[in-house]
Amino acid sequence: FSAQAGECLSQYRPPGLAIERVIFAGLGASGDLTPERLRQAAGQSIRRAWHAQPGNAVLAIPDAPLPAKIPFDQAFEALAEGACLANHTMAAYKSKPKTTPLKSIRMLVANPASRANRALLNRIEKICRGTLMARDWVNLPANEKSPRDLAAKIIRASKSAGVATTLMDARQLRRLKMGALL
């Protein structure tokens, strides 16, 4: 394991630990580290943790110093987003998925500032939930996402989130000079 970006190493039943598996994700050279690379590493690790039965994972964030260009809260956000977005599959049309998403992902952080990130984690979870909902809508078969059906799904989701929506027809869009949407 050379810890190159995109490289992962799984160690099963490591001695001295009461866990099934440890997954190490390579980040590459520290000078090349970006929030996007952290996001990708978290996502790859979570996908490797999937099994036939839903399980649990702990994403341990090392207490190692990050490059000065990446503040801790930005790194935390990238790791949480990567984990949350990777732990999803649209299985509605699969009869027997080979692997299933995890039941839970916990963030283990040694940094004392992490307690302040609870609000950030809640915000990230909401954003990821919305992103995953949009991905599911995009991946629906065409017969389930006619403009009317898709608009109804969006309005229902918006209402349940407390967001006001306005549905416009082509005439209203033309009047508002929103031709790019037509």
Short mmCIF file of the C-alpha atoms (twelve columns), coordinates in Angstrom:
data_MODEL
# 
_entry.id   MODEL 
# 
loop_
_atom_site.group_PDB 
_atom_site.id 
_atom_site.type_symbol 
_atom_site.label_atom_id 
_atom_site.label_alt_id 
_atom_site.label_comp_id 
_atom_site.label_asym_id 
_atom_site.label_seq_id 
_atom_site.Cartn_x 
_atom_site.Cartn_y 
_atom_site.Cartn_z 
_atom_site.pdbx_PDB_model_num 
ATOM 1   C CA . PHE A 1   0.000   0.000  0.000   1 
ATOM 2   C CA . SER A 2   1.642   3.199  -1.145  1 
ATOM 3   C CA . ALA A 3   -1.176  5.575  -0.066  1 
ATOM 4   C CA . GLN A 4   -1.572  7.014  -3.543  1 
ATOM 5   C CA . ALA A 5   -4.783  8.921  -4.244  1 
ATOM 6   C CA . GLY A 6   -7.579  6.485  -5.079  1 
ATOM 7   C CA . GLU A 7   -5.810  3.493  -3.533  1 
ATOM 8   C CA . CYS A 8   -7.507  1.514  -0.742  1 
ATOM 9   C CA . LEU A 9   -6.276  -1.276 1.491   1 
ATOM 10  C CA . SER A 10  -8.584  -3.545 3.506   1 
ATOM 11  C CA . GLN A 11  -7.257  -5.413 6.521   1 
ATOM 12  C CA . TYR A 12  -9.618  -8.068 7.869   1 
ATOM 13  C CA . ARG A 13  -9.835  -8.797 11.594  1 
ATOM 14  C CA . PRO A 14  -6.788  -6.780 12.593  1 
ATOM 15  C CA . PRO A 15  -5.050  -8.175 15.689  1 
ATOM 16  C CA . GLY A 16  -5.914  -6.450 18.933  1 
ATOM 17  C CA . LEU A 17  -9.097  -4.837 17.594  1 
ATOM 18  C CA . ALA A 18  -12.635 -6.157 17.974  1 
ATOM 19  C CA . ILE A 19  -13.654 -5.099 14.497  1 
ATOM 20  C CA . GLU A 20  -14.240 -6.980 11.271  1 
ATOM 21  C CA . ARG A 21  -12.229 -4.777 8.940   1 
ATOM 22  C CA . VAL A 22  -10.133 -1.632 8.660   1 
ATOM 23  C CA . ILE A 23  -10.029 0.204  5.348   1 
ATOM 24  C CA . PHE A 24  -7.177  2.593  4.668   1 
ATOM 25  C CA . ALA A 25  -7.666  5.154  1.918   1 
ATOM 26  C CA . GLY A 26  -4.719  6.709  0.137   1 
ATOM 27  C CA . LEU A 27  -4.730  10.480 -0.186  1 
ATOM 28  C CA . GLY A 28  -1.545  10.967 -2.196  1 
ATOM 29  C CA . ALA A 29  1.059   13.632 -1.477  1 
ATOM 30  C CA . SER A 30  0.007   16.084 1.225   1 
ATOM 31  C CA . GLY A 31  0.854   19.014 -1.044  1 
ATOM 32  C CA . ASP A 32  -1.727  17.751 -3.534  1 
ATOM 33  C CA . LEU A 33  -4.462  17.208 -0.953  1 
ATOM 34  C CA . THR A 34  -7.761  18.949 -1.696  1 
ATOM 35  C CA . PRO A 35  -11.256 18.746 -0.183  1 
ATOM 36  C CA . GLU A 36  -12.356 16.878 -3.326  1 
ATOM 37  C CA . ARG A 37  -9.670  14.240 -2.792  1 
ATOM 38  C CA . LEU A 38  -10.854 13.820 0.816   1 
ATOM 39  C CA . ARG A 39  -14.446 13.495 -0.437  1 
ATOM 40  C CA . GLN A 40  -13.423 10.818 -2.922  1 
ATOM 41  C CA . ALA A 41  -11.380 8.877  -0.347  1 
ATOM 42  C CA . ALA A 42  -14.286 8.821  2.110   1 
ATOM 43  C CA . GLY A 43  -16.635 7.662  -0.650  1 
ATOM 44  C CA . GLN A 44  -14.304 4.878  -1.776  1 
ATOM 45  C CA . SER A 45  -13.884 3.670  1.802   1 
ATOM 46  C CA . ILE A 46  -17.622 3.593  2.451   1 
ATOM 47  C CA . ARG A 47  -18.310 1.693  -0.773  1 
ATOM 48  C CA . ARG A 48  -15.673 -0.879 0.196   1 
ATOM 49  C CA . ALA A 49  -17.447 -1.324 3.539   1 
ATOM 50  C CA . TRP A 50  -20.687 -2.475 1.894   1 
ATOM 51  C CA . HIS A 51  -21.727 -6.116 2.347   1 
ATOM 52  C CA . ALA A 52  -24.615 -8.364 1.432   1 
ATOM 53  C CA . GLN A 53  -26.173 -7.419 4.790   1 
ATOM 54  C CA . PRO A 54  -26.362 -3.792 5.964   1 
ATOM 55  C CA . GLY A 55  -23.670 -3.010 8.512   1 
ATOM 56  C CA . ASN A 56  -22.182 -0.062 10.347  1 
ATOM 57  C CA . ALA A 57  -19.021 1.938  9.753   1 
ATOM 58  C CA . VAL A 58  -16.896 4.395  11.642  1 
ATOM 59  C CA . LEU A 59  -15.029 6.938  9.563   1 
ATOM 60  C CA . ALA A 60  -11.972 7.764  11.673  1 
ATOM 61  C CA . ILE A 61  -10.505 11.147 10.902  1 
ATOM 62  C CA . PRO A 62  -6.848  11.201 11.942  1 
ATOM 63  C CA . ASP A 63  -5.596  13.909 14.223  1 
ATOM 64  C CA . ALA A 64  -2.738  14.566 11.807  1 
ATOM 65  C CA . PRO A 65  -2.202  18.157 10.744  1 
ATOM 66  C CA . LEU A 66  -3.802  19.060 7.438   1 
ATOM 67  C CA . PRO A 67  -2.140  21.278 4.857   1 
ATOM 68  C CA . ALA A 68  -2.667  24.930 5.770   1 
ATOM 69  C CA . LYS A 69  -4.854  25.434 2.709   1 
ATOM 70  C CA . ILE A 70  -7.540  23.085 4.125   1 
ATOM 71  C CA . PRO A 71  -9.153  24.207 7.389   1 
ATOM 72  C CA . PHE A 72  -10.415 21.395 9.632   1 
ATOM 73  C CA . ASP A 73  -14.111 22.214 9.143   1 
ATOM 74  C CA . GLN A 74  -13.669 22.120 5.350   1 
ATOM 75  C CA . ALA A 75  -11.932 18.734 5.572   1 
ATOM 76  C CA . PHE A 76  -14.632 17.444 7.931   1 
ATOM 77  C CA . GLU A 77  -17.341 18.616 5.528   1 
ATOM 78  C CA . ALA A 78  -15.665 16.951 2.538   1 
ATOM 79  C CA . LEU A 79  -15.253 13.638 4.384   1 
ATOM 80  C CA . ALA A 80  -18.856 13.651 5.642   1 
ATOM 81  C CA . GLU A 81  -20.223 14.495 2.180   1 
ATOM 82  C CA . GLY A 82  -18.148 11.783 0.528   1 
ATOM 83  C CA . ALA A 83  -19.330 9.183  3.039   1 
ATOM 84  C CA . CYS A 84  -22.991 10.197 2.857   1 
ATOM 85  C CA . LEU A 85  -23.170 10.441 -0.943  1 
ATOM 86  C CA . ALA A 86  -21.367 7.125  -1.448  1 
ATOM 87  C CA . ASN A 87  -23.664 5.249  0.930   1 
ATOM 88  C CA . HIS A 88  -26.575 5.195  -1.491  1 
ATOM 89  C CA . THR A 89  -27.851 3.119  -4.337  1 
ATOM 90  C CA . MET A 90  -31.056 3.269  -6.270  1 
ATOM 91  C CA . ALA A 91  -32.171 -0.283 -5.625  1 
ATOM 92  C CA . ALA A 92  -35.868 0.177  -6.421  1 
ATOM 93  C CA . TYR A 93  -35.539 -1.780 -9.664  1 
ATOM 94  C CA . LYS A 94  -33.008 -4.370 -8.534  1 
ATOM 95  C CA . SER A 95  -34.433 -7.734 -7.533  1 
ATOM 96  C CA . LYS A 96  -31.423 -8.811 -5.457  1 
ATOM 97  C CA . PRO A 97  -28.640 -6.297 -4.912  1 
ATOM 98  C CA . LYS A 98  -25.245 -7.919 -4.285  1 
ATOM 99  C CA . THR A 99  -24.319 -5.379 -1.644  1 
ATOM 100 C CA . THR A 100 -26.344 -2.964 0.446   1 
ATOM 101 C CA . PRO A 101 -25.599 0.467  1.889   1 
ATOM 102 C CA . LEU A 102 -24.530 0.753  5.491   1 
ATOM 103 C CA . LYS A 103 -27.118 1.198  8.255   1 
ATOM 104 C CA . SER A 104 -25.028 3.879  9.911   1 
ATOM 105 C CA . ILE A 105 -21.817 5.833  9.520   1 
ATOM 106 C CA . ARG A 106 -20.271 7.527  12.532  1 
ATOM 107 C CA . MET A 107 -17.541 10.129 12.367  1 
ATOM 108 C CA . LEU A 108 -14.731 9.548  14.883  1 
ATOM 109 C CA . VAL A 109 -12.772 12.739 15.362  1 
ATOM 110 C CA . ALA A 110 -10.012 13.382 17.881  1 
ATOM 111 C CA . ASN A 111 -10.041 17.129 17.247  1 
ATOM 112 C CA . PRO A 112 -11.823 18.952 20.128  1 
ATOM 113 C CA . ALA A 113 -13.284 21.420 17.611  1 
ATOM 114 C CA . SER A 114 -15.308 18.545 16.154  1 
ATOM 115 C CA . ARG A 115 -18.073 18.946 18.731  1 
ATOM 116 C CA . ALA A 116 -18.820 22.295 17.131  1 
ATOM 117 C CA . ASN A 117 -19.306 20.476 13.838  1 
ATOM 118 C CA . ARG A 118 -22.549 18.801 14.889  1 
ATOM 119 C CA . ALA A 119 -24.581 21.614 13.264  1 
ATOM 120 C CA . LEU A 120 -22.351 21.353 10.188  1 
ATOM 121 C CA . LEU A 121 -22.972 17.598 10.064  1 
ATOM 122 C CA . ASN A 122 -26.756 18.142 10.225  1 
ATOM 123 C CA . ARG A 123 -26.517 20.652 7.356   1 
ATOM 124 C CA . ILE A 124 -24.376 18.239 5.310   1 
ATOM 125 C CA . GLU A 125 -26.864 15.424 5.891   1 
ATOM 126 C CA . LYS A 126 -29.738 17.587 4.608   1 
ATOM 127 C CA . ILE A 127 -27.794 18.674 1.535   1 
ATOM 128 C CA . CYS A 128 -26.777 15.086 0.769   1 
ATOM 129 C CA . ARG A 129 -30.349 13.864 1.241   1 
ATOM 130 C CA . GLY A 130 -31.491 16.433 -1.331  1 
ATOM 131 C CA . THR A 131 -28.676 15.491 -3.711  1 
ATOM 132 C CA . LEU A 132 -29.517 11.797 -3.436  1 
ATOM 133 C CA . MET A 133 -33.207 12.513 -3.992  1 
ATOM 134 C CA . ALA A 134 -32.327 14.407 -7.184  1 
ATOM 135 C CA . ARG A 135 -30.112 11.503 -8.320  1 
ATOM 136 C CA . ASP A 136 -32.982 9.095  -7.752  1 
ATOM 137 C CA . TRP A 137 -35.338 11.291 -9.780  1 
ATOM 138 C CA . VAL A 138 -32.848 11.501 -12.645 1 
ATOM 139 C CA . ASN A 139 -32.431 7.712  -12.620 1 
ATOM 140 C CA . LEU A 140 -36.162 6.967  -12.744 1 
ATOM 141 C CA . PRO A 141 -37.352 5.316  -15.931 1 
ATOM 142 C CA . ALA A 142 -38.922 7.758  -18.394 1 
ATOM 143 C CA . ASN A 143 -42.437 6.396  -17.833 1 
ATOM 144 C CA . GLU A 144 -42.182 7.432  -14.165 1 
ATOM 145 C CA . LYS A 145 -40.901 10.958 -14.664 1 
ATOM 146 C CA . SER A 146 -43.159 12.775 -17.035 1 
ATOM 147 C CA . PRO A 147 -42.943 16.534 -16.468 1 
ATOM 148 C CA . ARG A 148 -46.194 16.452 -14.485 1 
ATOM 149 C CA . ASP A 149 -45.106 13.466 -12.332 1 
ATOM 150 C CA . LEU A 150 -41.657 14.890 -11.696 1 
ATOM 151 C CA . ALA A 151 -43.127 18.283 -10.760 1 
ATOM 152 C CA . ALA A 152 -45.481 16.557 -8.308  1 
ATOM 153 C CA . LYS A 153 -42.557 14.679 -6.706  1 
ATOM 154 C CA . ILE A 154 -40.571 17.908 -6.363  1 
ATOM 155 C CA . ILE A 155 -43.520 19.802 -4.876  1 
ATOM 156 C CA . ARG A 156 -44.185 16.998 -2.337  1 
ATOM 157 C CA . ALA A 157 -40.539 16.891 -1.314  1 
ATOM 158 C CA . SER A 158 -40.403 20.680 -1.043  1 
ATOM 159 C CA . LYS A 159 -43.505 20.850 1.125   1 
ATOM 160 C CA . SER A 160 -42.199 18.163 3.469   1 
ATOM 161 C CA . ALA A 161 -38.978 20.184 3.822   1 
ATOM 162 C CA . GLY A 162 -40.898 23.416 4.453   1 
ATOM 163 C CA . VAL A 163 -39.874 24.987 1.136   1 
ATOM 164 C CA . ALA A 164 -42.393 26.995 -0.873  1 
ATOM 165 C CA . THR A 165 -42.626 26.102 -4.570  1 
ATOM 166 C CA . THR A 166 -44.254 27.692 -7.575  1 
ATOM 167 C CA . LEU A 167 -45.122 25.596 -10.601 1 
ATOM 168 C CA . MET A 168 -45.124 27.596 -13.840 1 
ATOM 169 C CA . ASP A 169 -46.423 26.704 -17.268 1 
ATOM 170 C CA . ALA A 170 -44.777 27.654 -20.576 1 
ATOM 171 C CA . ARG A 171 -46.791 30.884 -20.858 1 
ATOM 172 C CA . GLN A 172 -45.573 32.101 -17.449 1 
ATOM 173 C CA . LEU A 173 -41.975 31.183 -18.266 1 
ATOM 174 C CA . ARG A 174 -42.137 33.146 -21.549 1 
ATOM 175 C CA . ARG A 175 -43.646 36.168 -19.780 1 
ATOM 176 C CA . LEU A 176 -40.746 36.105 -17.270 1 
ATOM 177 C CA . LYS A 177 -38.256 35.725 -20.156 1 
ATOM 178 C CA . MET A 178 -37.049 32.342 -18.889 1 
ATOM 179 C CA . GLY A 179 -36.622 30.928 -22.378 1 
ATOM 180 C CA . ALA A 180 -33.658 28.715 -21.365 1 
ATOM 181 C CA . LEU A 181 -36.113 26.542 -19.447 1 
ATOM 182 C CA . LEU A 182 -38.429 26.075 -22.411 1 
# 
